[in-house]
Amino acid sequence: MKITDEEIKVLTNQLKEWSVQIAVLAAKQDAAAATAAQFAQELDALRTKHLAATKQLHELELHKSGMYMWENIGDGG
């Protein structure tokens, strides 16, 4: 089977087009990875704040309910 110059040209053009598409997708992948890393950092920071606020709220609720009343017993109540 003889390959014509036109077939070679078509295949060459297809390879060039795929190379461009590969480069574009690789750039998008890199950008997405950077964005994902930023989201992970933001999530960690928010989870830390959430945990601290949850603990603080729990302590306030205990204080309000009188669970810390025993602390004042030595002071005369």
Secondary structure as GFF3:
##gff-version 3
##sequence-region A 1 77
A	DSSP	alpha_helix	5	65	.	.	.	ID=ss1
A	DSSP	three_ten_helix	69	75	.	.	.	ID=ss2
###
